[in-house]
Amino acid sequence: MIRVVVVDDEALVRSGFELILSAADDIEVVATATGGEAVDAVLRERPDVVLLDIRMPDVDGLTVLRKLRSVPDAPVVAMLTTFDADEYILTALRSGAAGFLLKDTAPDQLAQLVRTLAAGGVVMSPKASRAVWQSHPGAAADDDEGATRVGRLTEREREVLVLIADGLSNADIGTRIHLSAGTVKDHVSAILTKLRVSSRVQAALLAQRAGLLDERNRAESGR
């Protein structure tokens, strides 16, 4: 079972996510909490995944994220937001969030996104990540050097990086391009080192910034 904690200041949002996710056979919502209750709930329940509202009046999501990142065996954290150009999203991603979900995500997609997070994947659509960049005009300049480093990856590493940005876990990447999970893990480690980033989501942001996903989409549409 994938154990999930939902953190949001609105009771209706918490109960809605709990109802949707609890319908899945392999997911259990072990707790819901407000921002002020979040850290205690996580320490008590030890979930695999935390869905964390980025804007809360009592304790904001960025503060909770920083605290959760410091706990032993920290869970995977994805941010919840109402719109894809939220000004705090880029900060959250750079602070260790594994992606973000819009609160109006279709119910039939929500469980699969949680499974992706639990498997070590990234949850961040190309459309949404573009909106993040466009809402932070200074961010592009900050990461131009990182985007240049993407161009120095090998062809295989670039292929793996695109699949990371698509949200695939190591096992799923291996299945897609016929490599063992261990080999994929080695590629991912090399990619993070060469890009000088500490997480898959930061690597995914650079892939988007460098236009790798657009290149892939153009190539596929031209077939």
C-alpha positions in Angstrom: 0.0 0.0 0.0 1.1 3.5 -0.7 0.6 5.6 2.4 -0.4 9.2 1.8 -0.9 12.3 3.9 -2.9 15.2 2.5 -2.1 18.7 3.8 -4.4 21.6 3.0 -6.1 24.4 5.0 -9.5 23.6 3.4 -11.4 20.7 4.9 -13.3 20.2 1.6 -10.1 19.8 -0.3 -8.7 17.3 2.2 -11.9 15.2 2.3 -12.1 15.3 -1.5 -8.6 14.1 -2.1 -9.1 11.4 0.6 -12.3 10.2 -1.0 -10.7 10.0 -4.5 -7.5 8.3 -3.4 -9.1 5.9 -1.0 -11.0 4.4 -3.9 -7.7 3.0 -5.2 -6.9 -0.5 -4.0 -3.2 0.3 -3.5 -3.4 3.7 -1.8 -4.3 4.5 1.8 -4.8 8.1 3.0 -3.4 7.6 6.5 -4.0 11.2 7.7 -5.2 14.7 6.6 -3.9 17.8 8.2 -3.6 21.6 8.1 -0.2 23.3 7.8 0.3 23.5 11.5 -0.5 19.8 12.0 1.5 18.6 9.0 4.9 17.7 10.5 3.4 15.9 13.5 1.1 13.9 11.2 4.0 12.9 9.0 6.2 11.9 11.9 3.4 9.9 13.4 2.2 8.2 10.2 5.4 7.9 8.2 3.7 8.1 4.8 5.4 7.4 1.5 3.9 10.5 -0.2 2.7 13.9 1.1 0.4 16.1 -1.0 1.1 19.6 0.4 -0.9 22.8 -0.3 1.6 25.5 -1.2 -0.6 28.4 0.2 -2.0 28.0 3.7 -2.8 30.8 6.2 -1.5 29.1 9.4 1.8 27.7 8.2 2.7 28.0 4.5 3.6 25.1 2.4 7.2 26.2 1.8 7.9 26.2 5.5 6.3 22.8 5.9 8.4 21.5 3.0 11.6 22.7 4.5 10.8 20.9 7.8 9.8 17.7 6.1 12.9 17.6 4.0 14.9 17.6 7.2 13.2 14.6 8.9 14.8 11.1 8.7 13.5 9.0 5.8 11.7 12.0 4.5 8.6 11.2 2.3 8.2 12.3 -1.2 6.4 15.7 -1.3 4.4 17.1 -4.1 2.9 20.6 -3.9 -0.8 21.3 -4.4 -1.8 24.6 -6.1 -4.8 26.1 -7.8 -3.0 27.5 -10.8 0.0 26.4 -12.8 1.9 29.7 -12.7 1.9 29.9 -8.9 4.8 32.2 -8.0 6.0 29.9 -5.2 6.2 26.7 -7.3 9.7 27.2 -8.6 11.0 27.9 -5.1 9.3 24.7 -3.9 10.8 22.6 -6.7 14.3 24.0 -6.0 13.7 23.2 -2.3 13.2 19.5 -2.9 9.5 19.0 -3.9 9.1 16.1 -6.3 6.6 18.1 -8.5 3.2 19.7 -8.2 -0.4 18.9 -8.9 -3.2 21.2 -9.7 -6.1 20.9 -7.4 -8.5 20.4 -10.3 -6.5 17.4 -11.5 -9.0 14.9 -13.0 -10.0 12.2 -10.4 -9.0 9.4 -12.7 -5.5 10.8 -13.0 -4.9 11.5 -9.3 -4.2 8.0 -8.2 -1.7 7.4 -11.0 0.2 10.6 -10.2 0.5 9.4 -6.6 1.8 6.1 -7.9 4.4 7.9 -10.0 5.5 9.9 -7.0 5.8 6.8 -4.8 7.9 5.1 -7.6 10.4 8.0 -7.6 9.0 9.8 -10.6 8.4 13.5 -11.2 4.9 14.9 -11.5 5.1 18.1 -13.6 3.5 18.5 -17.0 5.5 20.3 -19.7 2.7 22.8 -20.1 2.7 23.6 -16.4 6.5 23.8 -16.2 6.5 26.3 -19.1 4.0 28.4 -17.1 6.4 28.3 -14.1 9.2 29.6 -16.2 7.1 32.3 -17.9 6.0 33.5 -14.5 9.6 33.9 -13.3 11.4 36.0 -15.9 14.6 35.9 -13.9 14.7 32.2 -13.6 15.6 31.6 -17.2 18.7 33.7 -17.0 19.7 32.0 -13.7 19.6 28.6 -15.4 21.1 29.3 -18.8 24.3 27.7 -17.7 22.5 24.7 -16.5 20.6 24.4 -19.9 24.0 24.6 -21.6 25.2 21.7 -19.5 22.2 19.7 -20.8 23.7 20.0 -24.3 26.9 18.3 -23.1 25.1 15.1 -22.1 25.5 12.0 -24.2 22.7 11.0 -26.5 21.6 8.2 -24.1 21.7 10.5 -21.1 19.5 13.0 -23.0 17.1 10.2 -23.8 16.9 9.3 -20.1 16.6 12.9 -19.1 13.5 13.3 -21.3 11.9 10.3 -19.7 12.7 11.7 -16.2 10.9 14.9 -17.2 8.0 12.8 -18.4 7.7 11.5 -14.8 8.9 8.0 -15.3 10.6 6.0 -12.5 13.9 4.2 -13.1 12.0 0.9 -13.6 9.7 2.5 -16.1 12.6 4.1 -18.0 14.3 0.8 -18.2 11.2 -0.9 -19.6 10.8 1.9 -22.2 14.3 1.8 -23.5 15.2 -1.8 -22.7 17.8 -1.2 -20.0 18.2 -2.8 -16.6 17.1 -0.7 -13.6 20.7 -0.7 -12.4 21.9 0.8 -15.7 19.2 3.4 -15.6 20.2 4.3 -12.0 23.8 4.8 -13.2 22.6 7.1 -16.0 20.5 9.1 -13.6 23.4 9.6 -11.2 25.6 10.7 -14.1 23.0 13.1 -15.3 22.5 14.7 -11.9 26.3 15.0 -11.5 26.8 16.6 -14.9 23.9 19.0 -14.6 25.1 19.9 -11.0 21.6 19.4 -9.6 20.5 17.4 -6.6 17.1 16.0 -7.6 15.2 14.6 -10.6 12.7 17.5 -10.6 15.6 20.0 -10.9 16.9 17.9 -13.8 13.4 17.9 -15.4 13.2 21.7 -15.1 16.5 22.0 -17.0 15.3 19.6 -19.6 12.3 21.8 -20.2 14.5 24.9 -20.2 16.8 23.4 -22.8 13.9 22.5 -25.1 14.4 18.7 -25.0 10.7 17.9 -24.6 9.8 20.2 -27.5 12.5 18.6 -29.6 11.1 15.1 -28.8 7.5 16.2 -29.5 8.5 17.7 -32.9 10.4 14.5 -33.8 7.4 12.4 -32.9 4.9 14.6 -34.8 7.1 14.4 -37.9 7.0 10.6 -38.1 
